[in-house]
Amino acid sequence: HQPSVMRILHLFLALLFLVFHTATEHILSDTVICRKTQGKCSFAICPFFMKANGTCYNGKAKCCRPWL
């Protein structure tokens, strides 16, 4: 009885890790793209000499990039 409970717990933890990892990767993907293209994430308006071009934090913030 004990080994089957441990096996189920192990599989549950592996599944939980897989789901969490996939969800985190999806949330951070637009943020990573923004930063790799010299952008900065902003929840408010973009700073002077920067324009909003894309999103961060799964669409919750703006990706601000320089005009030039």
C-alpha positions, 0 to 999 in steps of 0.5 A, a space after each residue: 500500500 505504501 509504495 503505491 501512495 508514494 508513486 501517486 504522489 511522485 507523479 502528481 508532483 511531476 505533473 504539477 511542476 510541468 503545468 507550472 513550468 508551462 504557465 510561467 513560460 507563457 507569461 514571461 514570453 512577451 516580457 523576454 521578447 521585449 527585453 531582448 529587443 532593448 525594450 523596458 516594461 512599463 505599467 504607466 505611460 512610456 517615458 519621454 523619447 520612447 513609444 509603446 511597441 508590444 506588451 509585457 507580463 502577458 499583456 498587462 504592461 507596455 513594452 516601451 522602446 526608443 523612437 530611434 
